[in-house]
Amino acid sequence: MEYVLIIARSITYAQRMSVALEQVGVTNRIYRAPAGLTERGCAYAVRIREQDLPKALTALHQAQIRPVQIYLFSHGAYQELPER
């Protein structure tokens, strides 16, 4: 199963991301960022389907919310995606 984690700097930003994504129909869930993905101990992640990434990034840009990092989970491993 492939999915994308959009890393937010705090729970508040993750919640803002979630609302912005829901407004454009992108299903998502908020999680604590997995250990090792971020240097920030308090980071949270918003999980979305891989195919929703372009729509999600557009929605976050329009809401002026900038992700800390973006990771694709595929074949059992995380791969950092370049900033778009």
A tleap script that builds the chain and sets N, CA, C and O, in Angstrom:
source leaprc.protein.ff14SB
mol = sequence {
  NMET GLU TYR VAL LEU ILE ILE ALA ARG SER
  ILE THR TYR ALA GLN ARG MET SER VAL ALA
  LEU GLU GLN VAL GLY VAL THR ASN ARG ILE
  TYR ARG ALA PRO ALA GLY LEU THR GLU ARG
  GLY CYS ALA TYR ALA VAL ARG ILE ARG GLU
  GLN ASP LEU PRO LYS ALA LEU THR ALA LEU
  HIE GLN ALA GLN ILE ARG PRO VAL GLN ILE
  TYR LEU PHE SER HIE GLY ALA TYR GLN GLU
  LEU PRO GLU CARG
}
set mol.1.N position { 0.835 -1.177 0.000 }
set mol.1.CA position { 0.000 0.000 0.000 }
set mol.1.C position { 0.885 1.246 0.000 }
set mol.1.O position { 1.770 1.388 0.844 }
set mol.2.N position { 0.644 2.129 -0.933 }
set mol.2.CA position { 1.407 3.359 -1.020 }
set mol.2.C position { 0.572 4.523 -0.491 }
set mol.2.O position { -0.635 4.601 -0.722 }
set mol.3.N position { 1.246 5.420 0.221 }
set mol.3.CA position { 0.589 6.622 0.712 }
set mol.3.C position { 1.634 7.699 0.907 }
set mol.3.O position { 2.835 7.445 0.816 }
set mol.4.N position { 1.163 8.907 1.178 }
set mol.4.CA position { 2.043 10.050 1.369 }
set mol.4.C position { 1.838 10.597 2.775 }
set mol.4.O position { 0.710 10.702 3.255 }
set mol.5.N position { 2.942 10.942 3.426 }
set mol.5.CA position { 2.900 11.652 4.703 }
set mol.5.C position { 3.387 13.074 4.472 }
set mol.5.O position { 4.491 13.296 3.974 }
set mol.6.N position { 2.551 14.025 4.839 }
set mol.6.CA position { 2.928 15.436 4.768 }
set mol.6.C position { 3.248 15.850 6.200 }
set mol.6.O position { 2.371 15.841 7.064 }
set mol.7.N position { 4.490 16.207 6.445 }
set mol.7.CA position { 4.948 16.511 7.803 }
set mol.7.C position { 4.632 17.967 8.141 }
set mol.7.O position { 4.933 18.882 7.375 }
set mol.8.N position { 4.021 18.155 9.305 }
set mol.8.CA position { 3.690 19.482 9.827 }
set mol.8.C position { 4.534 19.742 11.062 }
set mol.8.O position { 4.929 18.806 11.757 }
set mol.9.N position { 4.811 21.005 11.338 }
set mol.9.CA position { 5.687 21.325 12.469 }
set mol.9.C position { 5.005 21.186 13.832 }
set mol.9.O position { 5.686 21.141 14.857 }
set mol.10.N position { 3.674 21.118 13.859 }
set mol.10.CA position { 2.968 20.973 15.135 }
set mol.10.C position { 1.591 20.377 14.878 }
set mol.10.O position { 1.156 20.264 13.731 }
set mol.11.N position { 0.924 20.005 15.930 }
set mol.11.CA position { -0.437 19.474 15.806 }
set mol.11.C position { -1.371 20.542 15.238 }
set mol.11.O position { -2.281 20.223 14.474 }
set mol.12.N position { -1.153 21.796 15.604 }
set mol.12.CA position { -2.005 22.881 15.102 }
set mol.12.C position { -1.891 22.991 13.583 }
set mol.12.O position { -2.903 23.123 12.893 }
set mol.13.N position { -0.668 22.937 13.060 }
set mol.13.CA position { -0.491 22.997 11.607 }
set mol.13.C position { -1.055 21.758 10.931 }
set mol.13.O position { -1.625 21.858 9.844 }
set mol.14.N position { -0.912 20.609 11.542 }
set mol.14.CA position { -1.485 19.386 10.982 }
set mol.14.C position { -3.007 19.504 10.915 }
set mol.14.O position { -3.617 19.075 9.936 }
set mol.15.N position { -3.615 20.075 11.935 }
set mol.15.CA position { -5.064 20.267 11.930 }
set mol.15.C position { -5.483 21.258 10.852 }
set mol.15.O position { -6.504 21.062 10.193 }
set mol.16.N position { -4.707 22.313 10.667 }
set mol.16.CA position { -5.001 23.281 9.596 }
set mol.16.C position { -4.876 22.620 8.230 }
set mol.16.O position { -5.697 22.851 7.342 }
set mol.17.N position { -3.839 21.792 8.067 }
set mol.17.CA position { -3.677 21.054 6.817 }
set mol.17.C position { -4.891 20.163 6.573 }
set mol.17.O position { -5.443 20.137 5.473 }
set mol.18.N position { -5.294 19.444 7.595 }
set mol.18.CA position { -6.409 18.522 7.485 }
set mol.18.C position { -7.678 19.242 7.034 }
set mol.18.O position { -8.394 18.750 6.161 }
set mol.19.N position { -7.956 20.386 7.615 }
set mol.19.CA position { -9.148 21.159 7.251 }
set mol.19.C position { -9.059 21.620 5.796 }
set mol.19.O position { -10.026 21.491 5.046 }
set mol.20.N position { -7.903 22.155 5.395 }
set mol.20.CA position { -7.721 22.614 4.018 }
set mol.20.C position { -7.906 21.468 3.029 }
set mol.20.O position { -8.495 21.652 1.964 }
set mol.21.N position { -7.408 20.293 3.378 }
set mol.21.CA position { -7.536 19.135 2.503 }
set mol.21.C position { -8.974 18.639 2.428 }
set mol.21.O position { -9.455 18.284 1.351 }
set mol.22.N position { -9.657 18.612 3.559 }
set mol.22.CA position { -11.050 18.181 3.579 }
set mol.22.C position { -11.922 19.097 2.724 }
set mol.22.O position { -12.876 18.639 2.097 }
set mol.23.N position { -11.599 20.382 2.699 }
set mol.23.CA position { -12.388 21.346 1.935 }
set mol.23.C position { -12.324 21.086 0.433 }
set mol.23.O position { -13.232 21.480 -0.299 }
set mol.24.N position { -11.269 20.431 -0.033 }
set mol.24.CA position { -11.168 20.097 -1.461 }
set mol.24.C position { -11.408 18.611 -1.720 }
set mol.24.O position { -11.170 18.128 -2.827 }
set mol.25.N position { -11.873 17.895 -0.717 }
set mol.25.CA position { -12.248 16.497 -0.887 }
set mol.25.C position { -11.126 15.489 -0.769 }
set mol.25.O position { -11.264 14.357 -1.232 }
set mol.26.N position { -10.011 15.879 -0.154 }
set mol.26.CA position { -8.890 14.947 0.033 }
set mol.26.C position { -9.028 14.285 1.407 }
set mol.26.O position { -8.907 14.944 2.439 }
set mol.27.N position { -9.280 12.995 1.403 }
set mol.27.CA position { -9.391 12.233 2.639 }
set mol.27.C position { -8.020 12.164 3.306 }
set mol.27.O position { -7.012 11.935 2.638 }
set mol.28.N position { -7.984 12.362 4.623 }
set mol.28.CA position { -6.704 12.388 5.325 }
set mol.28.C position { -6.874 11.983 6.773 }
set mol.28.O position { -7.982 11.929 7.306 }
set mol.29.N position { -5.725 11.697 7.399 }
set mol.29.CA position { -5.673 11.380 8.840 }
set mol.29.C position { -4.425 11.991 9.418 }
set mol.29.O position { -3.398 12.088 8.748 }
set mol.30.N position { -4.517 12.406 10.673 }
set mol.30.CA position { -3.374 12.993 11.364 }
set mol.30.C position { -2.733 11.933 12.255 }
set mol.30.O position { -3.419 11.202 12.969 }
set mol.31.N position { -1.399 11.867 12.196 }
set mol.31.CA position { -0.607 10.933 13.001 }
set mol.31.C position { 0.588 11.670 13.596 }
set mol.31.O position { 0.964 12.744 13.126 }
set mol.32.N position { 1.176 11.086 14.631 }
set mol.32.CA position { 2.518 11.525 15.046 }
set mol.32.C position { 3.474 11.110 13.949 }
set mol.32.O position { 3.352 10.020 13.389 }
set mol.33.N position { 4.430 11.982 13.638 }
set mol.33.CA position { 5.410 11.633 12.603 }
set mol.33.C position { 6.240 10.438 13.079 }
set mol.33.O position { 6.683 10.416 14.227 }
set mol.34.N position { 6.450 9.461 12.223 }
set mol.34.CA position { 7.256 8.295 12.607 }
set mol.34.C position { 8.673 8.706 13.030 }
set mol.34.O position { 9.260 9.632 12.471 }
set mol.35.N position { 9.200 8.000 14.020 }
set mol.35.CA position { 10.565 8.275 14.491 }
set mol.35.C position { 11.542 8.111 13.333 }
set mol.35.O position { 11.434 7.184 12.530 }
set mol.36.N position { 12.481 9.021 13.270 }
set mol.36.CA position { 13.498 8.952 12.242 }
set mol.36.C position { 13.195 9.749 10.986 }
set mol.36.O position { 14.099 9.998 10.188 }
set mol.37.N position { 11.945 10.155 10.788 }
set mol.37.CA position { 11.617 10.938 9.599 }
set mol.37.C position { 11.902 12.423 9.770 }
set mol.37.O position { 12.114 13.140 8.792 }
set mol.38.N position { 11.904 12.866 10.985 }
set mol.38.CA position { 12.078 14.295 11.220 }
set mol.38.C position { 12.940 14.520 12.447 }
set mol.38.O position { 12.962 13.704 13.369 }
set mol.39.N position { 13.635 15.613 12.447 }
set mol.39.CA position { 14.466 15.972 13.595 }
set mol.39.C position { 13.634 16.619 14.699 }
set mol.39.O position { 14.091 16.771 15.832 }
set mol.40.N position { 12.426 16.992 14.353 }
set mol.40.CA position { 11.541 17.657 15.306 }
set mol.40.C position { 10.780 16.604 16.122 }
set mol.40.O position { 10.049 15.786 15.563 }
set mol.41.N position { 10.952 16.632 17.399 }
set mol.41.CA position { 10.294 15.660 18.258 }
set mol.41.C position { 8.793 15.832 18.346 }
set mol.41.O position { 8.081 14.892 18.699 }
set mol.42.N position { 8.306 17.010 18.033 }
set mol.42.CA position { 6.877 17.290 18.192 }
set mol.42.C position { 6.141 17.313 16.863 }
set mol.42.O position { 5.010 17.796 16.804 }
set mol.43.N position { 6.747 16.808 15.796 }
set mol.43.CA position { 6.141 16.872 14.478 }
set mol.43.C position { 4.958 15.903 14.352 }
set mol.43.O position { 4.901 14.853 14.991 }
set mol.44.N position { 4.044 16.306 13.512 }
set mol.44.CA position { 2.888 15.479 13.179 }
set mol.44.C position { 2.846 15.301 11.677 }
set mol.44.O position { 3.462 16.066 10.935 }
set mol.45.N position { 2.119 14.295 11.229 }
set mol.45.CA position { 2.012 14.013 9.806 }
set mol.45.C position { 0.554 13.870 9.411 }
set mol.45.O position { -0.270 13.361 10.172 }
set mol.46.N position { 0.256 14.327 8.213 }
set mol.46.CA position { -1.065 14.140 7.629 }
set mol.46.C position { -0.891 13.105 6.517 }
set mol.46.O position { -0.090 13.287 5.601 }
set mol.47.N position { -1.645 12.033 6.614 }
set mol.47.CA position { -1.532 10.929 5.653 }
set mol.47.C position { -2.625 11.056 4.599 }
set mol.47.O position { -3.799 11.241 4.920 }
set mol.48.N position { -2.214 10.953 3.325 }
set mol.48.CA position { -3.153 11.005 2.212 }
set mol.48.C position { -2.805 9.905 1.210 }
set mol.48.O position { -1.739 9.294 1.296 }
set mol.49.N position { -3.694 9.662 0.276 }
set mol.49.CA position { -3.407 8.720 -0.801 }
set mol.49.C position { -2.428 9.361 -1.777 }
set mol.49.O position { -2.463 10.572 -1.997 }
set mol.50.N position { -1.569 8.556 -2.351 }
set mol.50.CA position { -0.560 9.074 -3.275 }
set mol.50.C position { -1.192 9.857 -4.431 }
set mol.50.O position { -0.682 10.909 -4.816 }
set mol.51.N position { -2.281 9.358 -4.977 }
set mol.51.CA position { -2.902 10.017 -6.123 }
set mol.51.C position { -3.518 11.373 -5.773 }
set mol.51.O position { -3.827 12.156 -6.671 }
set mol.52.N position { -3.699 11.657 -4.490 }
set mol.52.CA position { -4.256 12.943 -4.063 }
set mol.52.C position { -3.192 14.021 -3.849 }
set mol.52.O position { -3.528 15.164 -3.541 }
set mol.53.N position { -1.914 13.670 -4.009 }
set mol.53.CA position { -0.841 14.617 -3.695 }
set mol.53.C position { -0.915 15.918 -4.499 }
set mol.53.O position { -0.821 16.984 -3.891 }
set mol.54.N position { -1.075 15.900 -5.817 }
set mol.54.CA position { -1.134 17.177 -6.544 }
set mol.54.C position { -2.268 18.094 -6.060 }
set mol.54.O position { -2.077 19.296 -5.879 }
set mol.55.N position { -3.435 17.506 -5.857 }
set mol.55.CA position { -4.588 18.271 -5.369 }
set mol.55.C position { -4.322 18.806 -3.963 }
set mol.55.O position { -4.686 19.939 -3.646 }
set mol.56.N position { -3.690 17.990 -3.126 }
set mol.56.CA position { -3.382 18.389 -1.750 }
set mol.56.C position { -2.392 19.542 -1.724 }
set mol.56.O position { -2.572 20.498 -0.970 }
set mol.57.N position { -1.350 19.459 -2.539 }
set mol.57.CA position { -0.345 20.521 -2.556 }
set mol.57.C position { -0.938 21.841 -3.044 }
set mol.57.O position { -0.584 22.905 -2.538 }
set mol.58.N position { -1.834 21.775 -4.018 }
set mol.58.CA position { -2.517 22.978 -4.497 }
set mol.58.C position { -3.355 23.584 -3.379 }
set mol.58.O position { -3.323 24.796 -3.165 }
set mol.59.N position { -4.105 22.749 -2.664 }
set mol.59.CA position { -4.949 23.229 -1.572 }
set mol.59.C position { -4.115 23.859 -0.458 }
set mol.59.O position { -4.482 24.907 0.075 }
set mol.60.N position { -2.994 23.225 -0.103 }
set mol.60.CA position { -2.137 23.770 0.957 }
set mol.60.C position { -1.500 25.082 0.519 }
set mol.60.O position { -1.373 26.006 1.324 }
set mol.61.N position { -1.100 25.175 -0.737 }
set mol.61.CA position { -0.526 26.423 -1.252 }
set mol.61.C position { -1.563 27.545 -1.186 }
set mol.61.O position { -1.247 28.659 -0.766 }
set mol.62.N position { -2.785 27.257 -1.595 }
set mol.62.CA position { -3.842 28.266 -1.566 }
set mol.62.C position { -4.174 28.693 -0.138 }
set mol.62.O position { -4.555 29.840 0.095 }
set mol.63.N position { -4.031 27.780 0.811 }
set mol.63.CA position { -4.293 28.091 2.224 }
set mol.63.C position { -3.066 28.686 2.908 }
set mol.63.O position { -3.108 29.005 4.096 }
set mol.64.N position { -1.972 28.836 2.159 }
set mol.64.CA position { -0.711 29.372 2.666 }
set mol.64.C position { -0.160 28.546 3.827 }
set mol.64.O position { 0.319 29.082 4.826 }
set mol.65.N position { -0.243 27.231 3.665 }
set mol.65.CA position { 0.291 26.287 4.642 }
set mol.65.C position { 1.439 25.541 3.970 }
set mol.65.O position { 1.253 24.907 2.931 }
set mol.66.N position { 2.608 25.619 4.561 }
set mol.66.CA position { 3.788 24.988 3.956 }
set mol.66.C position { 4.204 23.747 4.759 }
set mol.66.O position { 4.458 23.841 5.959 }
set mol.67.N position { 4.272 22.588 4.096 }
set mol.67.CA position { 4.727 21.378 4.776 }
set mol.67.C position { 6.213 21.471 5.141 }
set mol.67.O position { 6.982 22.154 4.464 }
set mol.68.N position { 6.607 20.783 6.210 }
set mol.68.CA position { 8.012 20.712 6.577 }
set mol.68.C position { 8.737 19.761 5.619 }
set mol.68.O position { 9.805 20.081 5.097 }
set mol.69.N position { 8.142 18.595 5.399 }
set mol.69.CA position { 8.688 17.583 4.502 }
set mol.69.C position { 7.536 16.759 3.958 }
set mol.69.O position { 6.439 16.759 4.518 }
set mol.70.N position { 7.793 16.052 2.858 }
set mol.70.CA position { 6.796 15.168 2.269 }
set mol.70.C position { 7.479 13.836 1.973 }
set mol.70.O position { 8.552 13.796 1.372 }
set mol.71.N position { 6.840 12.742 2.403 }
set mol.71.CA position { 7.393 11.399 2.201 }
set mol.71.C position { 6.387 10.501 1.501 }
set mol.71.O position { 5.187 10.553 1.767 }
set mol.72.N position { 6.898 9.688 0.614 }
set mol.72.CA position { 6.119 8.632 -0.010 }
set mol.72.C position { 6.477 7.334 0.693 }
set mol.72.O position { 7.656 7.011 0.838 }
set mol.73.N position { 5.468 6.584 1.131 }
set mol.73.CA position { 5.691 5.256 1.693 }
set mol.73.C position { 5.366 4.251 0.597 }
set mol.73.O position { 4.224 4.144 0.150 }
set mol.74.N position { 6.382 3.522 0.176 }
set mol.74.CA position { 6.216 2.559 -0.898 }
set mol.74.C position { 7.181 1.395 -0.691 }
set mol.74.O position { 8.344 1.604 -0.345 }
set mol.75.N position { 6.708 0.191 -0.897 }
set mol.75.CA position { 7.531 -1.027 -0.769 }
set mol.75.C position { 8.196 -1.107 0.606 }
set mol.75.O position { 9.347 -1.531 0.718 }
set mol.76.N position { 7.476 -0.701 1.645 }
set mol.76.CA position { 7.959 -0.851 3.006 }
set mol.76.C position { 8.956 0.189 3.486 }
set mol.76.O position { 9.537 0.033 4.560 }
set mol.77.N position { 9.166 1.256 2.706 }
set mol.77.CA position { 10.153 2.267 3.102 }
set mol.77.C position { 9.648 3.668 2.754 }
set mol.77.O position { 8.835 3.849 1.848 }
set mol.78.N position { 10.155 4.651 3.499 }
set mol.78.CA position { 9.830 6.050 3.240 }
set mol.78.C position { 10.872 6.663 2.324 }
set mol.78.O position { 12.070 6.428 2.482 }
set mol.79.N position { 10.407 7.452 1.363 }
set mol.79.CA position { 11.293 8.172 0.464 }
set mol.79.C position { 10.873 9.638 0.481 }
set mol.79.O position { 9.720 9.960 0.195 }
set mol.80.N position { 11.811 10.531 0.817 }
set mol.80.CA position { 11.489 11.944 0.843 }
set mol.80.C position { 11.279 12.436 -0.583 }
set mol.80.O position { 12.077 12.147 -1.474 }
set mol.81.N position { 10.205 13.176 -0.787 }
set mol.81.CA position { 9.916 13.741 -2.097 }
set mol.81.C position { 10.438 15.177 -2.149 }
set mol.81.O position { 10.421 15.884 -1.142 }
set mol.82.N position { 10.897 15.598 -3.314 }
set mol.82.CA position { 11.375 16.981 -3.432 }
set mol.82.C position { 10.220 17.948 -3.280 }
set mol.82.O position { 9.073 17.621 -3.586 }
set mol.83.N position { 10.530 19.126 -2.810 }
set mol.83.CA position { 9.511 20.160 -2.645 }
set mol.83.C position { 8.997 20.555 -4.019 }
set mol.83.O position { 9.775 20.741 -4.954 }
set mol.84.N position { 7.698 20.680 -4.131 }
set mol.84.CA position { 7.090 21.027 -5.428 }
set mol.84.C position { 6.544 22.420 -5.408 }
set mol.84.O position { 5.997 22.883 -6.409 }
savepdb mol mol.pdb
quit
